[in-house]
């Protein structure tokens, strides 16, 4: 990667994390990573893309591994709700709604994961914007049995 030898030890692979067939097309990567990170992208996709993206992350993570990330979040209450579907952008979630998205995307049962989240004030912008006041930071400990449980798919977006 840094021209330290004749043959770099790192291999890069380009793939589409929004592809509904991600796992099938990237079977050699399934359960290969202890840590899978997402930074500031989930909120950009529409619901189907968000579900596919989370499934792709889950595919890559080893059983017992950790998925974690951050994205524009949503505060509970009426002030936050008006920014749930910004025009031209994907759905934004409260901490509890995002946990439901993960469970729906993976089919995992709530009792089989460890989900942690924190909604923090977004202070990285020069000028505060009411639609980007919050960052949702989250992590999920992947179940040791990644087989989806019998879980209904709920509609998170009304």
Backbone as a chain_set.jsonl record, in Angstrom:
{"seq": "XXXXXXXXXXXXXXXXXXXXXXXXXXXXXXXXXXXXXXXXXXXXXXXXXXXXXXXXXXXXXXXXXXXXXXXXXXXXXXXXXXXXXXXXXXXXXXXXXXXXXXXXXXXXXXXXXXXXXXXXXXXXXXXXXXXXXXXXXXXXXXXXXXXXXXXXXXXXXX", "coords": {"N": [[0.816, -1.184, 0.0], [1.97, 1.208, 0.714], [4.144, 1.212, -0.881], [6.171, -0.4, 0.17], [7.369, -2.738, -0.452], [7.937, -5.325, -2.91], [5.54, -6.656, -3.458], [2.423, -5.694, -2.505], [0.861, -6.284, 0.667], [-1.749, -5.882, 1.167], [-4.952, -6.261, -0.18], [-7.303, -4.798, -2.262], [-10.794, -4.696, -2.796], [-13.359, -3.941, -4.899], [-16.762, -3.486, -4.46], [-20.37, -3.631, -4.339], [-22.122, -2.458, -1.773], [-24.819, -2.042, -1.563], [-26.051, -3.878, -3.078], [-28.551, -6.271, -3.345], [-27.801, -8.925, -3.537], [-25.362, -9.139, -2.33], [-24.019, -10.842, -0.409], [-24.069, -13.369, -1.684], [-22.595, -12.803, -3.985], [-20.183, -12.144, -2.945], [-19.092, -14.241, -1.489], [-16.644, -15.17, -0.556], [-15.883, -13.306, 1.275], [-17.537, -13.5, 3.402], [-18.23, -13.398, 6.842], [-15.596, -12.706, 7.586], [-14.451, -10.576, 8.948], [-13.525, -9.013, 11.962], [-14.294, -6.512, 12.789], [-16.582, -4.196, 11.467], [-17.172, -1.219, 9.926], [-19.159, 1.729, 9.523], [-19.415, 4.93, 8.266], [-21.168, 7.801, 8.354], [-22.996, 7.306, 6.163], [-25.362, 5.7, 6.026], [-27.764, 7.121, 6.415], [-28.109, 8.354, 4.0], [-29.315, 6.742, 2.119], [-32.31, 5.359, 0.644], [-34.978, 3.442, 2.195], [-34.889, 0.656, 1.333], [-32.27, 0.49, 0.378], [-30.906, 1.06, 2.743], [-31.558, -1.183, 4.302], [-30.341, -3.194, 2.728], [-27.662, -2.374, 2.901], [-27.08, -2.684, 5.655], [-27.452, -5.455, 5.815], [-25.299, -6.255, 4.233], [-23.131, -5.372, 5.791], [-23.523, -7.06, 7.988], [-23.101, -9.517, 6.794], [-20.349, -9.444, 6.28], [-19.24, -9.364, 8.848], [-17.741, -11.263, 11.458], [-19.116, -13.977, 13.416], [-19.877, -12.942, 16.66], [-18.4, -10.716, 16.257], [-18.011, -7.117, 15.732], [-20.144, -4.617, 14.631], [-20.154, -1.253, 13.788], [-20.886, 2.286, 13.83], [-21.734, 5.573, 12.588], [-24.055, 8.161, 11.882], [-26.143, 10.774, 10.484], [-28.512, 11.485, 12.865], [-31.687, 11.252, 14.578], [-33.689, 13.086, 16.735], [-35.926, 12.174, 19.372], [-39.41, 12.969, 19.344], [-41.538, 15.758, 18.231], [-40.004, 17.834, 17.035], [-37.744, 16.538, 16.016], [-38.984, 14.692, 14.332], [-39.872, 16.05, 12.049], [-37.713, 16.067, 10.375], [-37.32, 13.508, 9.488], [-37.596, 12.472, 6.882], [-35.883, 13.957, 4.815], [-36.055, 15.884, 1.868], [-35.025, 14.226, -1.021], [-33.226, 12.669, 0.34], [-32.314, 9.839, 2.399], [-34.012, 7.894, 4.962], [-33.925, 9.024, 8.311], [-33.042, 8.034, 11.609], [-34.183, 7.489, 14.986], [-32.461, 6.346, 17.938], [-33.704, 3.979, 18.878], [-35.308, 3.292, 16.662], [-33.318, 2.757, 14.798], [-32.14, 0.47, 15.837], [-34.261, -1.295, 15.403], [-34.228, -1.28, 12.597], [-31.799, -2.615, 12.123], [-32.387, -5.134, 13.242], [-34.529, -5.894, 11.591], [-33.257, -5.938, 9.085], [-31.356, -7.964, 9.36], [-32.632, -10.132, 10.529], [-32.01, -11.042, 12.986], [-32.537, -11.788, 16.469], [-33.552, -9.644, 19.096], [-32.665, -10.328, 21.672], [-30.355, -11.689, 21.108], [-28.336, -10.001, 20.37], [-26.036, -7.363, 21.227], [-26.771, -4.17, 21.55], [-25.756, -0.883, 21.341], [-26.141, 2.599, 21.694], [-25.9, 6.123, 21.052], [-27.068, 9.365, 21.021], [-25.738, 12.25, 19.915], [-24.922, 15.735, 20.111], [-24.316, 17.397, 17.091], [-21.461, 18.84, 16.289], [-19.646, 19.435, 14.341], [-20.021, 21.051, 12.196], [-19.563, 24.213, 10.629], [-21.587, 26.052, 10.58], [-24.501, 25.752, 12.327], [-27.103, 23.5, 11.473], [-30.53, 22.943, 11.377], [-31.517, 20.484, 10.449], [-29.474, 18.742, 10.793], [-28.725, 18.354, 13.441], [-28.071, 16.249, 15.11], [-26.047, 13.368, 15.781], [-26.081, 9.952, 15.354], [-24.522, 7.543, 17.071], [-23.508, 4.22, 17.088], [-23.383, 0.705, 17.969], [-23.193, -2.809, 17.355], [-23.029, -5.957, 18.679], [-22.364, -8.811, 17.016], [-24.404, -11.708, 16.736], [-23.404, -14.974, 17.916], [-24.482, -17.066, 16.557], [-25.323, -16.426, 13.482], [-27.53, -16.972, 11.98], [-30.6, -15.971, 10.687], [-33.341, -15.326, 12.837], [-36.791, -16.215, 13.403], [-38.316, -13.64, 12.391], [-40.503, -10.976, 11.942], [-40.794, -8.705, 9.225], [-40.907, -5.373, 9.681], [-42.528, -2.317, 8.876], [-40.762, 0.512, 8.889], [-41.023, 3.007, 7.984], [-43.446, 5.367, 7.588]], "CA": [[0.0, 0.0, 0.0], [2.845, 2.37, 0.793], [5.323, 0.923, -1.686], [7.189, -0.893, 1.088], [7.934, -3.977, -0.947], [7.583, -5.653, -4.282], [4.139, -7.058, -3.53], [1.682, -5.195, -1.337], [0.17, -7.337, 1.409], [-3.16, -5.527, 1.243], [-5.688, -6.361, -1.437], [-8.547, -4.043, -2.259], [-11.841, -5.274, -3.63], [-14.492, -3.042, -5.099], [-18.034, -4.196, -4.494], [-21.528, -2.767, -4.111], [-22.748, -2.818, -0.502], [-26.271, -1.904, -1.69], [-26.525, -4.987, -3.906], [-29.298, -7.254, -2.55], [-27.111, -10.22, -3.621], [-23.996, -8.889, -1.866], [-23.426, -12.03, 0.227], [-23.867, -14.41, -2.685], [-21.553, -12.374, -4.925], [-18.933, -11.943, -2.206], [-19.075, -15.344, -0.521], [-15.301, -15.317, 0.022], [-15.713, -12.303, 2.333], [-18.529, -13.71, 4.462], [-17.751, -13.655, 8.21], [-14.132, -12.602, 7.595], [-13.961, -9.378, 9.616], [-13.884, -8.825, 13.37], [-14.901, -5.188, 12.903], [-17.114, -3.626, 10.229], [-17.505, 0.164, 10.283], [-19.893, 2.574, 8.579], [-19.31, 6.326, 8.708], [-21.932, 8.875, 7.709], [-23.598, 6.97, 4.875], [-26.644, 4.993, 6.083], [-28.882, 8.068, 6.298], [-28.193, 8.863, 2.627], [-30.034, 5.799, 1.272], [-33.721, 5.079, 0.894], [-35.142, 2.318, 3.117], [-34.391, -0.614, 0.779], [-30.813, 0.588, 0.372], [-30.448, 0.966, 4.131], [-31.664, -2.592, 4.683], [-29.301, -3.93, 2.001], [-26.36, -1.973, 3.441], [-26.923, -3.347, 6.955], [-27.259, -6.891, 5.521], [-23.928, -6.413, 3.741], [-22.248, -5.267, 6.958], [-23.704, -8.279, 8.777], [-22.471, -10.596, 6.037], [-18.898, -9.331, 6.435], [-18.824, -9.493, 10.247], [-17.633, -12.592, 12.056], [-19.951, -14.202, 14.592], [-19.236, -12.361, 17.834], [-17.7, -9.498, 15.853], [-18.648, -5.846, 16.047], [-20.514, -3.649, 13.592], [-20.381, 0.024, 14.446], [-20.862, 3.41, 12.921], [-22.394, 6.827, 12.944], [-24.697, 8.871, 10.781], [-27.076, 11.79, 10.956], [-29.547, 10.844, 13.656], [-32.966, 11.925, 14.745], [-34.132, 13.177, 18.126], [-37.321, 11.812, 19.622], [-40.317, 14.101, 19.488], [-42.011, 16.427, 17.016], [-38.962, 18.61, 16.364], [-36.934, 15.614, 15.243], [-39.799, 13.985, 13.342], [-40.023, 16.791, 10.793], [-36.527, 15.835, 9.546], [-37.194, 12.065, 9.244], [-37.448, 12.23, 5.441], [-35.487, 15.161, 4.094], [-36.253, 15.718, 0.43], [-33.865, 13.732, -1.755], [-32.327, 11.923, 1.217], [-32.911, 8.659, 2.998], [-34.646, 7.992, 6.271], [-33.096, 9.196, 9.503], [-33.615, 7.218, 12.664], [-33.848, 7.606, 16.398], [-31.657, 5.197, 18.359], [-34.558, 2.783, 18.92], [-35.696, 2.944, 15.291], [-32.169, 2.18, 14.11], [-32.035, -0.913, 16.315], [-35.284, -2.044, 14.66], [-33.726, -1.44, 11.229], [-30.786, -3.674, 12.156], [-33.072, -6.41, 13.465], [-35.296, -6.217, 10.383], [-32.337, -6.232, 7.983], [-30.597, -9.196, 9.594], [-33.454, -11.222, 11.039], [-31.547, -11.438, 14.311], [-33.435, -11.502, 17.581], [-33.015, -8.615, 19.989], [-31.965, -10.926, 22.806], [-29.106, -12.294, 20.648], [-27.351, -8.968, 20.045], [-25.809, -6.282, 22.19], [-26.892, -2.914, 20.801], [-25.497, 0.336, 22.113], [-26.269, 3.79, 20.853], [-25.864, 7.42, 21.718], [-27.391, 10.501, 20.166], [-24.904, 13.357, 20.396], [-25.028, 16.986, 19.349], [-23.392, 17.44, 15.961], [-20.756, 20.112, 16.407], [-18.577, 19.486, 13.355], [-20.358, 21.995, 11.135], [-19.274, 25.618, 10.953], [-22.867, 26.695, 10.814], [-25.483, 24.753, 12.759], [-28.252, 23.304, 10.589], [-31.535, 22.233, 12.182], [-31.738, 19.115, 9.977], [-28.29, 17.938, 11.108], [-28.354, 18.654, 14.826], [-27.737, 15.066, 15.892], [-25.323, 12.232, 15.223], [-26.373, 8.685, 16.015], [-23.37, 6.647, 17.158], [-24.099, 2.936, 17.447], [-22.608, -0.523, 17.786], [-23.938, -4.064, 17.494], [-22.247, -7.185, 18.799], [-22.992, -9.792, 16.131], [-24.665, -12.972, 17.438], [-22.511, -16.081, 17.575], [-25.221, -17.761, 15.503], [-25.823, -15.348, 12.627], [-28.72, -17.407, 11.258], [-31.757, -15.141, 11.04], [-34.432, -15.938, 13.591], [-38.112, -16.008, 12.809], [-38.651, -12.254, 12.718], [-41.307, -10.321, 10.921], [-40.25, -7.456, 8.702], [-41.836, -4.291, 9.981], [-42.363, -1.104, 8.069], [-40.285, 1.582, 9.759], [-41.322, 4.295, 7.366], [-44.883, 5.515, 7.337]], "C": [[0.863, 1.251, 0.0], [4.168, 2.109, 0.09], [6.485, 0.433, -0.828], [7.844, -2.181, 0.606], [7.488, -4.22, -2.369], [6.101, -5.971, -4.436], [3.407, -6.539, -2.299], [0.919, -6.328, -0.657], [-1.329, -7.071, 1.529], [-3.782, -5.653, -0.138], [-6.989, -5.601, -1.284], [-9.535, -4.724, -3.187], [-12.981, -4.28, -3.703], [-15.755, -3.876, -5.204], [-19.149, -3.23, -4.131], [-22.261, -3.215, -2.852], [-24.262, -2.677, -0.535], [-26.887, -3.016, -2.537], [-27.278, -5.99, -3.031], [-28.646, -8.642, -2.551], [-25.656, -10.117, -3.154], [-23.339, -10.15, -1.312], [-23.132, -13.133, -0.786], [-22.71, -14.053, -3.616], [-20.191, -12.192, -4.261], [-18.771, -13.014, -1.129], [-17.708, -15.505, 0.145], [-15.044, -14.324, 1.158], [-16.633, -12.543, 3.533], [-17.862, -14.106, 5.777], [-16.233, -13.588, 8.328], [-13.596, -11.47, 8.466], [-14.456, -9.293, 11.058], [-14.64, -7.521, 13.571], [-15.359, -4.713, 11.535], [-17.669, -2.254, 10.59], [-18.227, 0.88, 9.151], [-19.848, 4.007, 9.097], [-20.105, 7.247, 7.799], [-22.48, 8.532, 6.332], [-25.013, 6.402, 4.965], [-27.819, 5.937, 5.861], [-29.06, 8.607, 4.881], [-29.069, 7.997, 1.728], [-31.514, 5.753, 1.623], [-33.809, 3.766, 1.685], [-34.586, 1.001, 2.569], [-32.87, -0.63, 0.723], [-30.231, 0.467, 1.77], [-30.48, -0.48, 4.613], [-30.565, -3.418, 4.018], [-27.918, -3.627, 2.57], [-26.092, -2.667, 4.777], [-26.721, -4.85, 6.757], [-25.828, -7.151, 5.052], [-22.926, -6.331, 4.886], [-22.307, -6.554, 7.777], [-23.045, -9.475, 8.098], [-20.958, -10.606, 6.276], [-18.414, -9.654, 7.847], [-18.779, -10.948, 10.702], [-18.678, -12.751, 13.154], [-19.2, -13.723, 15.839], [-18.462, -11.091, 17.533], [-18.508, -8.251, 16.183], [-18.904, -5.051, 14.773], [-20.714, -2.33, 14.327], [-20.301, 1.146, 13.442], [-21.525, 4.64, 13.495], [-23.01, 7.408, 11.689], [-25.58, 9.953, 11.366], [-28.213, 11.068, 11.654], [-30.771, 11.724, 13.79], [-33.337, 11.916, 16.22], [-35.57, 12.698, 18.228], [-38.155, 13.077, 19.707], [-40.62, 14.802, 18.183], [-40.939, 17.239, 16.296], [-38.077, 17.721, 15.505], [-37.705, 14.987, 14.105], [-39.912, 14.734, 12.026], [-38.817, 16.619, 9.868], [-36.33, 14.356, 9.206], [-36.941, 11.746, 7.778], [-37.128, 13.55, 4.752], [-35.617, 14.903, 2.596], [-34.945, 15.298, -0.244], [-32.884, 12.937, -0.914], [-33.065, 10.728, 1.795], [-33.511, 8.942, 4.358], [-33.594, 8.173, 7.357], [-33.811, 8.532, 10.658], [-33.258, 7.714, 14.05], [-33.027, 6.365, 16.752], [-32.483, 3.912, 18.367], [-34.993, 2.342, 17.53], [-34.54, 2.299, 14.545], [-31.932, 0.741, 14.563], [-33.047, -1.785, 15.578], [-34.854, -2.272, 13.213], [-32.709, -2.578, 11.174], [-31.447, -5.038, 12.324], [-33.863, -6.835, 12.233], [-34.38, -6.617, 9.232], [-31.693, -7.603, 8.142], [-31.455, -10.392, 9.973], [-33.008, -11.711, 12.4], [-32.593, -11.092, 15.352], [-32.76, -10.517, 18.533], [-32.206, -9.213, 21.139], [-30.626, -11.553, 22.416], [-28.023, -11.278, 20.306], [-27.122, -8.079, 21.265], [-25.767, -5.007, 21.365], [-26.636, -1.762, 21.754], [-25.612, 1.513, 21.166], [-26.234, 5.037, 21.714], [-26.173, 8.482, 20.677], [-26.629, 11.694, 20.723], [-25.098, 14.579, 19.511], [-23.942, 17.008, 18.289], [-22.723, 18.8, 15.94], [-19.663, 20.28, 15.362], [-18.858, 20.445, 12.203], [-20.007, 23.411, 11.57], [-20.544, 26.363, 11.314], [-23.893, 25.624, 11.172], [-26.657, 24.716, 11.796], [-29.284, 22.492, 11.349], [-31.776, 20.794, 11.727], [-30.552, 18.199, 10.276], [-27.803, 18.209, 12.526], [-27.783, 17.464, 15.582], [-26.959, 14.033, 15.088], [-25.702, 11.008, 16.051], [-25.122, 7.819, 15.932], [-23.887, 5.326, 17.709], [-23.093, 1.798, 17.3], [-23.524, -1.722, 18.019], [-22.934, -5.201, 17.606], [-23.009, -8.249, 18.032], [-23.229, -11.091, 16.907], [-23.674, -14.056, 17.02], [-23.165, -17.011, 16.566], [-25.887, -16.682, 14.659], [-27.073, -15.733, 11.846], [-29.903, -16.54, 11.659], [-32.801, -15.939, 11.804], [-35.74, -15.713, 12.864], [-38.592, -14.621, 13.217], [-39.459, -11.67, 11.583], [-40.578, -9.064, 10.455], [-41.292, -6.385, 8.963], [-41.544, -3.112, 9.076], [-41.985, 0.028, 9.013], [-40.687, 2.952, 9.248], [-42.811, 4.363, 7.089], [-45.112, 6.525, 6.245]], "O": [[0.523, 2.244, -0.644], [5.188, 2.712, 0.423], [7.637, 0.797, -1.062], [8.796, -2.654, 1.227], [6.756, -3.422, -2.955], [5.481, -5.597, -5.431], [3.741, -6.91, -1.174], [0.396, -7.221, -1.323], [-2.086, -7.947, 1.948], [-3.212, -5.21, -1.134], [-7.692, -5.751, -0.285], [-9.162, -5.26, -4.23], [-13.501, -3.837, -2.679], [-15.807, -4.854, -5.95], [-18.884, -2.123, -3.662], [-22.945, -4.239, -2.862], [-24.935, -3.149, 0.381], [-28.107, -3.081, -2.691], [-26.709, -6.511, -2.072], [-28.912, -9.448, -1.659], [-24.818, -10.928, -3.548], [-22.223, -10.489, -1.703], [-22.07, -13.754, -0.746], [-21.929, -14.927, -3.992], [-19.169, -12.097, -4.941], [-18.364, -12.724, -0.004], [-17.632, -15.933, 1.297], [-14.089, -14.486, 1.918], [-16.519, -11.867, 4.555], [-17.041, -15.023, 5.823], [-15.645, -14.345, 9.1], [-12.389, -11.408, 8.702], [-15.641, -9.475, 11.338], [-15.524, -7.434, 14.423], [-14.618, -4.811, 10.557], [-18.534, -2.137, 11.458], [-17.94, 0.662, 7.974], [-20.207, 4.263, 10.246], [-19.763, 7.446, 6.633], [-22.441, 9.365, 5.427], [-25.801, 6.612, 4.043], [-28.777, 5.574, 5.178], [-30.067, 9.254, 4.593], [-29.522, 8.461, 0.681], [-31.916, 6.064, 2.744], [-32.81, 3.06, 1.822], [-33.874, 0.299, 3.286], [-32.25, -1.659, 0.994], [-29.186, -0.154, 1.963], [-29.54, -0.946, 5.256], [-29.931, -4.248, 4.669], [-27.093, -4.531, 2.705], [-24.995, -3.179, 5.001], [-25.907, -5.459, 7.452], [-25.219, -8.151, 5.43], [-21.984, -7.121, 4.951], [-21.278, -7.076, 8.207], [-22.493, -10.347, 8.77], [-20.363, -11.67, 6.453], [-17.306, -10.161, 8.024], [-19.655, -11.75, 10.378], [-19.085, -11.761, 13.763], [-18.033, -14.06, 16.04], [-17.927, -10.456, 18.442], [-19.553, -8.322, 16.83], [-18.008, -4.843, 13.954], [-21.368, -2.29, 15.37], [-19.736, 1.001, 12.358], [-21.827, 4.737, 14.685], [-22.537, 7.172, 10.577], [-25.75, 10.046, 12.581], [-28.808, 10.145, 11.097], [-30.867, 12.795, 13.191], [-33.304, 10.873, 16.874], [-36.339, 12.809, 17.273], [-37.657, 14.132, 20.099], [-40.034, 14.485, 17.148], [-40.959, 17.326, 15.068], [-37.7, 18.099, 14.395], [-37.153, 14.768, 13.026], [-40.037, 14.103, 10.977], [-38.887, 16.987, 8.696], [-35.278, 13.984, 8.688], [-36.159, 10.85, 7.463], [-38.009, 14.183, 4.171], [-35.313, 13.808, 2.124], [-33.903, 15.928, -0.062], [-31.816, 12.566, -1.4], [-34.287, 10.624, 1.69], [-33.516, 10.076, 4.836], [-32.526, 7.563, 7.325], [-35.041, 8.471, 10.687], [-32.188, 8.281, 14.272], [-32.916, 5.442, 15.946], [-32.011, 2.87, 17.912], [-35.042, 1.144, 17.247], [-34.753, 1.391, 13.742], [-31.562, -0.111, 13.755], [-32.719, -2.901, 15.172], [-35.091, -3.347, 12.662], [-32.76, -3.413, 10.27], [-31.101, -5.989, 11.623], [-33.865, -8.012, 11.873], [-34.697, -7.54, 8.483], [-31.508, -8.322, 7.16], [-31.054, -11.537, 9.765], [-33.556, -12.681, 12.922], [-33.429, -10.213, 15.144], [-31.547, -10.563, 18.739], [-31.178, -8.66, 21.532], [-29.839, -11.913, 23.291], [-26.9, -11.665, 19.982], [-27.92, -8.059, 22.202], [-24.843, -4.791, 20.581], [-27.226, -1.68, 22.832], [-25.234, 1.435, 19.997], [-26.497, 5.01, 22.916], [-25.601, 8.488, 19.587], [-26.846, 12.102, 21.864], [-25.397, 14.468, 18.322], [-22.787, 16.677, 18.56], [-23.356, 19.803, 15.608], [-18.832, 21.18, 15.484], [-18.011, 20.626, 11.328], [-20.14, 23.76, 12.743], [-20.57, 27.188, 12.227], [-24.121, 24.695, 10.397], [-27.149, 25.755, 11.356], [-28.949, 21.451, 11.913], [-32.197, 19.962, 12.531], [-30.63, 16.995, 10.031], [-26.599, 18.281, 12.771], [-27.088, 17.64, 16.583], [-27.18, 13.849, 13.891], [-25.649, 11.028, 17.281], [-24.714, 7.41, 14.845], [-24.627, 5.313, 18.693], [-22.089, 1.92, 16.599], [-24.493, -1.652, 18.776], [-22.089, -5.382, 16.729], [-24.157, -8.556, 18.352], [-22.355, -11.531, 17.654], [-23.17, -14.047, 15.897], [-22.469, -17.677, 15.799], [-26.89, -16.095, 15.065], [-27.623, -14.904, 11.121], [-30.183, -16.389, 12.849], [-33.104, -17.082, 11.461], [-35.768, -15.078, 11.81], [-39.204, -14.455, 14.272], [-39.134, -11.851, 10.409], [-39.835, -8.446, 11.217], [-42.431, -6.491, 8.508], [-40.43, -2.952, 8.578], [-42.793, 0.453, 9.839], [-40.689, 3.933, 9.992], [-43.363, 3.491, 6.417], [-46.257, 6.794, 5.883]]}, "num_chains": 1, "name": "protein.A"}
